[in-house]
Amino acid sequence: MAENETLECITEHERILQEIESTDTACVGPTLRSIYDDQPNAHKRFMEKLDARIRNHDREIEKMCNFHHQGFVDAITELLKVRTDAEKLMGQVTDTNRRLQEAGKEVTVQTEEVICCRIQQRNMATTVEKLQLCLPGTTPDSVYTLCLCRYYAALKTMEQLETVYIPRVSQYRFCQIMAENLPRLREEIKEISMSDLKDFLESIRKHSDKVGETAMRQAQQHKTFNSAVAKQASMGNYTKPVYSLNGRTHTHNGLMMDNSGDEDEADEEGDRETFENYYRKQRKKQARLVLQPQANMGYGFPVNRLFDLLFEVRDQYNETLLKKWALVFREIFEMDNYSPIPVETEEEYKLVVSRFPFHDAEIEKQDFPKKLPMSQSVPQIYTQVKEFIYASLKFSESLHRSSTEIDDMLRKSTNLLLTRTLSSCLQNLIRKPHIGLTELVQIIINTTHLEQACRYLEEFITNITNVSPETVHTTRLYGLSTFKDARHAAEGEIYTKLNQKIDEFIQLADYEWGMVESDGRASGYLMDLINFLRSTFQVFTHLPGKVAQTACMSACKHLSTSLMQMLLDTELKQISMGAIQQFNLDVIQCELFASSEPVPGFQGDTLQLAFIDLRQLLDLFMVWDWSTYLADYGQPTSKYLRVNPATALALLEKMKDTSKKNNIFSQFRKNDRDKQKLIETVVRQLRSLVNGMSS
């Protein structure tokens, strides 16, 4: 058994030695540790085995060194022989390098001289090129031609400077100065050209008789020539003549085509349209002055009474139109559904916009289907106003009046339509019983959009009369005030109808004024009223902020006043503390509604202040804090500053023991007579305060 263990140990030591020889040194530690973990004396035997293995390797190394020793000695001998030859060769290389360095220095000096000459030549060529580029810009052709009134040549020169020459040498300061002065020169040319055009038109006006005579003669010649041409053409022996005269090509119809290359100077300035429009406008005015007869003559007889009659007929005609359009407006309002216009597709949206100038970036970004804020009556009203303007224009055109007078007539007629007819229809519509709060809100929105469209109506009149609105004494449209008045009337009607609805709910109140204890919850009529107000104010979100806020504040104040009047009603003779508690629960609901911000925009507890009078009065009776009230009365820091002594006295009188039935003070007399005396004292003090206020 011991022999087997020894053999196994020897075999294990062999394996460990092979592992040490073949593996990395980092793994030797765990291997050696395994020797000490085996039999107690195993490490001694392993050390013996390791020493034997080391001696074996030393012998192999010695054999290897002996085998290669003679070759190492021979190599050292050869190196010593080569050393002398290497020193000689190194000397020759050093001498060669020295001669090459001397030759390189001489070549470098010659190369630098050549480079310097080349740089000088290049700089000279560049300077010549730049000077040649600057030469056209330094030539004062534009100023010279401008002084000779050759405006076209000056413009062409400036154009070449701007587009060709100056960009090439834009880095030079004198070119920048020239570029800054060119617009000024061009503007001077424009002013001079306009002045020449005005002088030309004035000269035409002075010689209009001769010009007209020449034009009539040429027209007759042209007519005769065309007749002859037609006759020859029918005979088949006519050829269209083309001949040249002074560089202008003439055709048979007398038109000239300029072949000289000169173009319109105004076109070169970029203001051709301005000059053409001015020329055409002035020539039309001149023609109108020549052709238009005097206002007070026909065949030499005075026609003043005839024109007076026509003006009276025009006024009657406008009155007839106003009556007709009043019926049109009423029908439109009757057929309106007072709801935002729904548009399902892009085509429907374009159809509405084509009839009414509506632009809203936010709505345009929305996907279809969507709704436009105004109702269908708005584009219909706008279209009918334009139709009225057309109808009024048809009669005014036949009165032989100037464009300015016709424009003034149209604007006055349109003002009557807006301020009298449409305004009256809107006022009647607002006061109709079937128009509720929702309809009134939509009417306010509609009038806002119609008001914004008034400027487009002014542009419409300007376009058809061709009279600028900046003309002196031009009548302005009064549509802005019309729609503002209608909107204010609608807002006032909203406040009135809202208060009427509150009164209707208040009339449903059925308090048991003699109840011993409250129900512990708010009254049903009041909860219905608050729900109605919430839904109504949600509709008001489409209104301008101040309108919605004013309506909400007005409703809360009216509700507070109505509740206070209910408490102080002279027909109400007796109120129990239980009824006061029930009433307090209802007021708490009102305050919660006010604090919930039914309409955005109120600062802090502004809306809750509408119920402050009720709150302080109820707190005074609920807490029975008469000592504090009487002590602090008249002080600006009083806790019950908003409680009027007359109000407190009136309510306290209703709670006194006037009839011994259902009276809370009967218990006071039974339990504590001092409390009854205190109440009597409070009543006397309140009466003295009331008397002092009245005196």
Salt bridges, closest charged atoms under 4 A:
GLU12 OE2 - ARG15 NH2 2.23
GLU14 OE2 - LYS49 NZ 2.84
GLU14 OE1 - ARG53 NH2 2.88
GLU19 OE1 - ARG15 NH1 3.19
GLU21 OE2 - ARG53 NH1 3.01
GLU21 OE2 - HIS57 NE2 3.04
GLU60 OE1 - HIS57 ND1 3.87
GLU87 OE2 - ARG83 NE 3.98
ASP95 OD1 - ARG98 NH2 2.57
ASP95 OD2 - ARG99 NH1 2.25
GLU102 OE2 - ARG98 NH1 3.60
GLU159 OE1 - LYS156 NZ 3.46
GLU162 OE1 - ARG186 NH2 3.00
GLU188 OE2 - ARG184 NH1 2.89
GLU202 OE2 - LYS206 NZ 3.86
GLU213 OE2 - ARG217 NH2 3.12
ASP258 OD2 - ARG248 NH1 3.46
ASP267 OD2 - ARG272 NH1 3.58
ASP271 OD2 - LYS190 NZ 3.38
GLU276 OE2 - ARG272 NE 2.91
ASP315 OD1 - ARG314 NH2 3.03
GLU319 OE1 - ARG420 NH2 2.83
GLU334 OE2 - LYS432 NZ 2.40
GLU405 OE2 - ARG401 NH1 3.63
ASP407 OD2 - ARG411 NE 2.70
ASP408 OD2 - LYS412 NZ 3.15
GLU451 OE1 - ARG487 NH2 2.51
GLU458 OE1 - ARG476 NH2 3.01
GLU493 OE2 - LYS497 NZ 3.94
ASP503 OD1 - HIS558 NE2 2.67
GLU504 OE1 - LYS501 NZ 3.44
GLU591 OE2 - ARG615 NE 2.92
ASP613 OD1 - ARG642 NE 3.16
ASP619 OD1 - ARG615 NH1 2.89
GLU653 OE1 - LYS656 NZ 3.88
GLU653 OE2 - ARG687 NH2 2.55
ASP657 OD2 - ARG669 NH2 2.16
